[in-house]
Amino acid sequence: MKTFAHVSNTTFKIEKNSKEWSSFNEALKIRDRLTHPKSTNDLIISDVELEAVEKTFMWYFASIIAILNSAKKSLETLLANDAKENKKKRQSNKTNSADR
């Protein structure tokens, strides 16, 4: 997300001090435990863990939507500014052509 925000010229930022970020890291630990079990107990998911993963999933995709919306606004601003510059250049070219 950090890289996407940078290349799309947005100010979007994940708050790493938030409880959502902490939950995200806990969900990663659960994922790691499930994909690389060391015992059969590692495959057991508690209701609390499942709820935490679900909340993290919802937060993650809400963050994706937020960064995409931020990137869209940034792109729209860049395109609008580019259109203004091109219009000025065309007007300047017309004025210069008329002077000749």
Stockholm file with secondary structure:
# STOCKHOLM 1.0

chainA/1-100         MKTFAHVSNTTFKIEKNSKEWSSFNEALKIRDRLTHPKSTNDLIISDVELEAVEKTFMWYFASIIAILNSAKKSLETLLANDAKENKKKRQSNKTNSADR
#=GR chainA/1-100 SS CHHHHHHTTCCCCCCTTSHHHHHHHHHHHHHHHHHSCSSGGGGCCCHHHHHHHHHHHHHHHHHHHHHHHHHHHHHHHHHHHHHHHHHHHHHHHHHHHHHC
#=GC SS_cons         CHHHHHHTTCCCCCCTTSHHHHHHHHHHHHHHHHHSCSSGGGGCCCHHHHHHHHHHHHHHHHHHHHHHHHHHHHHHHHHHHHHHHHHHHHHHHHHHHHHC
//
